[in-house]
Amino acid sequence: MSGGFLDAFTWLSLGGVFASSQTGNVVFLGIDAMSGQWRQAAHHLLPIVGFLFGATLAIRIRAPLRCLAGEIVCLAIMMPLLHRIPDMITIPTIAFGVALRSASFRQVEHWQVLTVAVTGNMLRAIDQSALASDRGAARGGKIMFLLCLMFLVGAAVGGYATKWMGAWSLALPIASSACVLWLCRRHRHAPHGH
């Protein structure tokens, strides 16, 4: 849900860029560059750069809970500063935080997933659903479709919350990620067998 929420938030609040879905940023970067709109092209480059740095760091340190905490910190810092500091700082910082989380959490049960986009999960859902005779594949297909639906719900909630609460709507994905962090830490420290 967080990926869709943050894409809706950054699209509405930060001049039509995506924090999660870098494909959209790449498309607009290409269109703007070919149209000679260099300032707008550079605007779409900001989240791409932030995302690349965040994903690189997450993959190097291989500490999912620290990366999730890093996303929370990035969003919490940007929430009160939105529109008080330049977008060239805000946009890459949010994308950096999103990348920390998304590069660290890429699996549900034993299925590889993307938390930042829908297309790959949609294709996997169709692929898994085509193997209807295999119960495991059917379950994987349902999980993939559910992830696509959650991205949609996140975008809808994010759009509504952003229009209603502005920058303070970031409190919702911060709270959501904090709950996930708490649950993961609790599960990790729980006695085995319970």
PyMOL commands that set and color helices and strands:
alter all, ss='L'
color gray80, all
select helices_A, chain A and resi 2-13+22-34+38-61+64-81+87-104+119-130+135-189
alter helices_A, ss='H'
color red, helices_A
select strands_A, chain A and resi 107-108+111-112
alter strands_A, ss='S'
color yellow, strands_A
deselect
rebuild
show_as cartoon
